[in-house]
């Protein structure tokens, strides 16, 4: 299966322009364009430990992301980096980002539903 980036659909209507994706087998493939200063902490409040409990694999095309893990460790992901974020993380975009990411499909759908509900 293949799909063009231009043919990806918004993951949720409320996320149009930010996150477009497609279900691909057991995974969800996504192309994200997130503005500088976006902090996902408030959007993840209410999940266990207020952190995303889903794993993500990806590649950062542009930008800079600070990842904070439940144990307080921080990690910086910069353009050109591949990444894996295990369950138990939050992210903050220090610079506008463009990234490609893969996550387990059903688990990611649950996180997106939660994020959208927090957006109001």
Phi, psi and omega in degrees: 000138174219158178210141178283145176306322181291342180263000178290145178262153173304136180297327173211146180307324181292344183254009179305135182090345180250312187221116176242140183204180177208142174285131183226092185066230181276358183245160169249124173268141183217149171242121184244139171230104188245132181292153175303143177088354179293127179240117182278354182307308181297330182282342180262354178304136182102341172281164178309127181058017180057030179233154174293128182254025179242143177281151177223140173240137182195184179221127179267114182281314180221150170104194184209130182235136172257124179252130176242129181264163183303331181277004177094349178296144174243150179219140178253129176251127182241161179312134181095353181269139164273151179216157169226124175247113178287169175306144178098052182216158168227155182230150177224128181272108178284331175228157176303140184239153164230127184209157174247134186216148176232137181215154176303128190306300185296320179296320181291323177301319179296318179296316180297321177300318180295314181301313180297320179296328179283338181289340180082000000 
